[in-house]
C-alpha cells in the first residue's frame, strides 16, 4: 500500500511548457510522473490546457477513470474563496486493469481539465487562484506536475507564477527554437525567468551537442538533456498507452527527472542505458534494446541450426527429431520478426549486464 504524504514536507511543483504545440511536453510530463511514482512519490498530473485538454484525452482514453471533473471545478472553487482550495474534486485514478499491469500507477493521480464551459469568457485561471490550487494539491501530494498549453498566454503565465520550477520542452526544428526563445523572453519580461530550471530537447534525431550549447545561450538556462525520437513510444502515445519503463524514451526522461527532482534523490539510469550524443543519428528510429535483442536472437537461430545439423551428421540425434527441430527453428525465426520480443530479450540482457557490472564494482571495492 502507498504511504500517506507527510503534510510537513513541502510538495515540489513544476510547470511543463513549450514554445508551440506538438513538442511532446504532454508525454514528457506524464513520464516524469511515472518516474517519481516508481520511487514511491505521490504525484498529481494537472491538465492546465483549457484549449485542448491533451493530457486528459491521452490518459483518460485507456489509463485513468473518472476524468469528467477537474481543474475547471477547482478554479471555480478558488474564485469563491480566499483560502487554500479544499480538495473536494475527486481525482482520477488508474483503472484496476492498469494497476495490475503497472503497480507504480497507485502513486499517480490526474486532475483532468474538467468542464471547459466553466471557463468560457472568464479569467478563472489567475495567478492567485492557481497559487491556491497548487498549495491545496501540495497538502496531499509530494509533487505537482502541470501540463500547460503550447505557446505562452495568460493561462500559462498564471501557472508559471504559481509553481516553483518551470521546464521548457523544445523540438529541434527552427520554428520550435524561435518560439521557445520567445517564450523565455516573455517569462523574463514577467520577472519569472529565474524559475526556469532548464530546457529539454525532445524528438532528437541527430547529435544534440551543438544545439545543447546553442540552446543554453538562446534560452539563458540550463540544458537538462535530450530525448531521442522513439517510434514505439510515439505509436503508444497515439493509442493512449503509457511508455514502458524500459523504453528508450522513459530512460532518458528518468535521467532528466533526476536533475529536476534532485530533492527526491531519483536514481540516474546506468550510463549504457542512455544514448551517447553520437548515437542519436543512428539509433533513434530503433530502440537499442531491439537491436541488442535482434543480435541475440539471430545468434541463437544460427547457433541452434549449426548445432542441430552437426549433431545429425554425427548421428548423435535420430532422424525422427527432424520435425521437432524444424518447428523449433521456425518458431525462433518467426519470433525474430517481432520487435516486442527482441526488445524484451535486449532489455533482459541489458539489466543482467547492469546488475553484473554493479556487483563487480562492489566486489572490487570490498577486496581493494
C-alpha positions in Angstrom: 0.0 0.0 0.0 1.1 3.6 -0.6 2.3 5.6 2.3 0.5 8.8 3.3 2.1 12.0 2.3 3.9 13.8 5.1 2.0 17.1 5.5 5.1 18.9 6.9 7.1 18.1 3.7 6.6 20.7 1.0 5.4 19.5 -2.4 7.6 20.1 -5.5 5.6 21.9 -8.2 6.7 22.0 -11.8 5.1 23.6 -14.9 5.9 21.9 -18.3 5.8 24.4 -21.1 6.8 24.7 -24.7 7.1 27.4 -27.3 4.5 25.8 -29.6 2.1 22.9 -29.7 3.3 19.4 -30.7 6.5 19.5 -28.8 5.7 16.3 -26.9 5.5 18.1 -23.5 2.4 16.2 -22.5 4.2 12.8 -22.9 7.2 14.2 -21.1 5.0 15.4 -18.2 3.3 12.0 -17.9 6.6 10.1 -18.0 8.1 12.4 -15.3 5.2 11.5 -13.1 5.7 7.8 -13.7 9.4 8.2 -12.8 8.5 9.8 -9.5 5.9 7.1 -8.9 8.4 4.4 -9.3 10.2 5.9 -6.3 7.1 5.9 -4.3 6.4 9.7 -4.6 2.7 10.6 -4.6 2.4 12.7 -7.8 -0.5 14.5 -9.4 -0.6 15.5 -13.0 -2.7 18.6 -13.7 -4.1 19.4 -17.2 -3.9 23.2 -17.5 -4.6 23.2 -21.2 -8.1 24.5 -21.3 -8.0 24.7 -25.1 -7.3 21.1 -26.0 -7.1 19.1 -22.8 -4.4 16.9 -24.3 -3.3 15.3 -21.0 -6.9 14.4 -20.2 -7.6 12.8 -23.5 -4.3 11.0 -23.5 -4.6 9.5 -20.1 -8.4 9.3 -20.0 -8.5 7.2 -23.1 -7.4 3.9 -21.5 -5.4 4.6 -18.3 -7.4 6.7 -15.9 -11.0 6.5 -14.8 -13.4 9.4 -13.8 -12.0 12.3 -15.8 -15.2 14.3 -16.0 -14.3 16.8 -13.2 -11.0 18.5 -12.8 -9.2 21.8 -12.9 -12.1 23.9 -14.1 -14.1 22.9 -11.0 -11.1 23.7 -8.8 -10.7 27.1 -10.4 -14.4 27.8 -9.8 -13.9 26.9 -6.2 -10.8 29.0 -5.9 -12.7 32.0 -7.3 -15.2 31.8 -4.5 -12.7 31.6 -1.6 -9.6 33.3 -0.3 -8.3 30.3 1.5 -6.3 27.3 0.0 -8.6 25.3 -2.2 -10.0 22.3 -0.4 -9.6 19.1 -2.2 -13.3 18.4 -3.0 -13.0 17.3 -6.6 -12.4 13.5 -7.0 -9.1 12.9 -8.7 -8.8 10.5 -11.5 -7.1 7.2 -10.6 -5.7 4.5 -12.8 -8.1 1.7 -13.6 -7.9 -1.6 -11.9 -6.7 -3.2 -15.1 -3.9 -0.7 -15.4 -2.8 -1.1 -11.8 -2.4 -4.8 -12.3 -0.1 -4.1 -15.2 1.9 -1.2 -13.6 1.8 -1.1 -9.8 3.5 2.4 -9.7 0.3 3.9 -11.0 -1.0 3.6 -7.5 1.1 6.7 -6.7 -0.1 8.8 -9.7 -3.4 10.8 -9.8 -4.8 13.1 -12.5 -6.6 16.4 -12.2 -8.2 16.4 -15.6 -9.1 19.6 -17.4 -12.7 19.4 -16.3 -15.7 21.1 -17.8 -14.4 23.6 -20.3 -17.6 25.6 -20.4 -17.0 26.8 -16.8 -14.1 28.9 -18.0 -15.5 30.2 -21.2 -15.5 34.0 -21.3 -14.0 34.1 -17.7 -10.5 34.6 -16.4 -10.6 31.8 -13.8 -7.0 30.8 -14.3 -5.5 33.7 -12.5 -2.2 33.8 -10.5 -4.0 33.9 -7.1 -6.3 31.0 -8.0 -3.5 28.9 -9.4 -1.4 29.6 -6.3 -4.2 28.3 -4.1 -4.7 25.3 -6.3 -1.0 24.4 -6.1 -1.0 24.9 -2.3 -4.1 22.8 -2.0 -2.7 20.0 -4.0 0.6 20.2 -2.2 -1.1 19.1 1.0 -1.9 15.7 -0.4 0.9 15.0 -2.9 4.7 15.0 -3.0 4.9 16.5 -6.4 2.5 18.6 -8.6 3.3 18.5 -12.4 1.3 20.8 -14.5 1.0 20.4 -18.3 0.4 23.8 -19.8 -0.9 24.9 -23.2 1.6 25.1 -26.1 2.9 28.6 -26.5 2.6 31.3 -23.9 -0.6 33.0 -22.9 -2.2 34.4 -19.7 -3.3 31.0 -18.5 0.3 29.6 -18.9 1.8 32.7 -17.2 -0.6 32.2 -14.2 0.6 28.6 -13.9 4.3 29.6 -14.2 3.9 32.2 -11.5 2.2 29.7 -9.2 4.8 26.9 -9.4 8.3 26.6 -8.0 10.0 25.5 -11.2 9.5 25.6 -15.0 10.9 23.2 -17.6 10.9 24.1 -21.3 10.4 21.3 -23.8 12.0 22.2 -27.2 11.9 20.4 -30.5 14.9 20.7 -32.7 13.4 22.5 -35.7 13.9 26.2 -36.3 10.2 27.2 -35.6 10.3 25.4 -32.2 13.6 27.0 -31.2 12.4 30.5 -32.1 9.1 30.1 -30.4 10.8 28.7 -27.3 13.2 31.7 -27.3 10.1 34.0 -27.4 8.6 32.1 -24.5 11.6 32.6 -22.4 11.7 36.3 -23.3 8.1 36.7 -22.1 8.9 34.9 -18.9 11.9 37.2 -18.4 9.7 40.3 -19.0 7.3 39.0 -16.4 10.1 38.6 -13.9 9.8 34.8 -13.6 12.6 33.6 -15.9 14.5 32.6 -12.7 12.0 29.8 -12.2 13.1 28.1 -15.4 15.0 25.0 -14.2 16.2 24.2 -17.7 15.3 23.1 -21.2 14.9 19.7 -22.7 15.5 18.8 -26.3 12.8 16.4 -27.5 12.3 14.2 -30.6 16.0 14.4 -31.3 17.2 12.6 -34.4 20.8 13.8 -34.6 23.7 14.6 -32.3 22.3 17.2 -29.9 25.7 18.6 -28.7 25.8 21.7 -30.8 22.1 22.6 -30.2 22.5 22.0 -26.5 25.4 24.5 -26.3 23.5 27.0 -28.5 20.3 26.5 -26.5 22.0 27.4 -23.3 22.6 30.8 -24.9 19.2 31.1 -26.7 17.2 30.2 -23.6 19.5 31.5 -20.9 19.1 28.5 -18.8 20.5 25.0 -18.1 20.5 22.2 -20.6 18.9 19.2 -18.8 19.2 16.6 -21.5 18.0 15.3 -24.8 15.2 12.7 -25.5 15.6 10.7 -28.7 12.8 10.2 -31.1 11.3 6.8 -30.1 9.0 5.5 -32.7 7.4 2.9 -30.5 6.7 5.4 -27.7 5.1 7.7 -30.3 2.9 4.9 -31.5 1.9 4.1 -27.9 1.1 7.8 -27.2 -1.2 7.9 -30.2 -3.1 4.9 -28.9 -3.3 6.3 -25.3 -0.7 3.8 -23.9 1.9 4.9 -21.4 5.5 4.4 -22.4 7.2 1.3 -20.9 9.7 1.9 -18.1 12.4 0.2 -20.2 11.7 2.2 -23.3 14.4 4.5 -24.7 12.1 7.5 -24.2 11.5 6.7 -20.5 15.1 6.1 -19.7 16.1 9.5 -21.0 13.2 11.2 -19.2 14.3 9.4 -16.0 17.7 10.9 -16.4 16.2 14.4 -16.7 13.9 13.7 -13.7 17.0 13.0 -11.5 18.1 16.6 -12.2 14.6 18.3 -11.9 13.7 16.4 -8.7 17.0 16.2 -7.0 15.2 16.7 -3.6 13.8 13.2 -4.1 17.1 11.5 -4.9 15.8 10.0 -8.1 18.4 7.5 -9.3 20.1 8.1 -12.6 19.9 5.3 -15.2 23.0 3.4 -15.9 25.3 5.1 -18.4 24.9 2.3 -21.0 21.1 2.7 -20.7 21.3 6.1 -22.4 22.4 7.0 -25.9 25.7 8.8 -26.4 25.3 12.0 -28.3 26.9 10.5 -31.4 24.4 7.6 -31.3 21.3 9.8 -31.7 21.7 10.0 -35.5 21.8 6.2 -36.0 19.7 4.6 -33.3 16.7 6.9 -32.7 14.4 5.0 -35.0 15.2 1.8 -33.3 15.4 1.1 -29.6 18.9 -0.1 -28.7 17.2 -3.0 -26.8 15.6 -4.1 -30.0 19.0 -4.0 -31.8 20.7 -5.9 -29.0 17.9 -8.4 -28.8 18.0 -8.9 -32.6 21.6 -9.8 -32.4 21.0 -12.3 -29.6 18.0 -13.9 -31.4 19.9 -14.1 -34.7 22.9 -15.7 -32.9 20.6 -18.2 -31.2 19.0 -19.1 -34.5 22.3 -19.6 -36.3 23.9 -21.4 -33.4 20.9 -23.7 -32.9 20.8 -24.6 -36.6 24.5 -25.3 -36.8 24.4 -27.4 -33.6 21.5 -29.5 -34.8 22.9 -30.1 -38.3 26.3 -31.1 -36.7 24.5 -33.5 -34.3 22.6 -35.1 -37.1 25.6 -35.6 -39.3 27.4 -37.3 -36.4 24.3 -39.4 -35.7 24.0 -38.0 -32.2 20.3 -37.1 -32.7 18.0 -39.5 -34.5 16.2 -38.6 -37.7 12.8 -38.7 -36.1 13.6 -35.5 -34.3 13.9 -33.5 -37.5 10.3 -32.4 -37.4 10.7 -31.0 -33.8 13.9 -29.3 -34.7 12.5 -27.7 -37.8 9.4 -26.5 -35.9 11.7 -25.0 -33.2 13.9 -23.2 -35.6 10.9 -21.9 -37.5 9.4 -20.6 -34.2 12.6 -18.8 -33.4 12.7 -17.3 -36.9 9.2 -16.0 -36.5 10.0 -14.5 -33.1 12.9 -12.7 -34.7 10.4 -10.7 -36.7 8.7 -9.4 -33.6 10.1 -6.0 -32.4 8.4 -6.5 -29.0 10.1 -9.9 -28.5 13.6 -8.6 -29.4 13.1 -5.6 -27.2 12.2 -7.8 -24.2 15.3 -10.0 -24.9 17.5 -7.0 -25.2 16.1 -5.4 -22.0 16.7 -8.6 -20.0 20.3 -8.8 -21.2 20.9 -5.1 -20.5 19.5 -5.4 -17.0 21.7 -8.5 -16.4 24.8 -6.7 -17.6 23.9 -3.7 -15.4 23.5 -5.8 -12.3 26.6 -7.8 -13.0 28.6 -4.6 -13.5 27.2 -3.1 -10.2 28.1 -6.4 -8.4 31.6 -6.4 -9.8 32.1 -2.8 -8.8 31.0 -3.6 -5.2 33.2 -6.6 -5.0 36.1 -4.7 -6.4 35.6 -2.1 -3.6 35.5 -4.8 -0.9 38.7 -6.5 -2.0 40.6 -3.4 -2.9 
